[in-house]
């Protein structure tokens, strides 16, 4: 029982740390002019249709454009593909309880996909 409780807290902390690290790296890319739009991640409710054995209650990894740059569906899809190219990140996101990747743009773009579909086998 104790192991379950400590593992649950460890996963919660690691989940928040992944979001914090993404936001730090996105901020640095924006500051250095490497990214045309500032992106920010947060934990959201996710989509119950994407549940898997590790899913948490708040299971969405939401990325949103927070600057004035236009981010349409095509750009949102590219961000999703970039995340898919980092299989270590995809596996970490799944392991700590995320099940849905959500990317929202400022121009009406919205990309949602189950993280398990981003796993390359």
HELIX and SHEET records of a PDB file:
HELIX    1   1 UNK A    2  UNK A   31  1                                  30    
HELIX    2   2 UNK A   48  UNK A   50  5                                   3    
HELIX    3   3 UNK A   73  UNK A   84  1                                  12    
HELIX    4   4 UNK A   87  UNK A   95  1                                   9    
HELIX    5   5 UNK A  115  UNK A  118  5                                   4    
SHEET    1   A 4 UNK A  39  UNK A  44  0                                        
SHEET    2   A 4 UNK A  60  UNK A  65 -1                                        
SHEET    3   A 4 UNK A 100  UNK A 104  1                                        
SHEET    4   A 4 UNK A 110  UNK A 114 -1                                        
END                                                                             
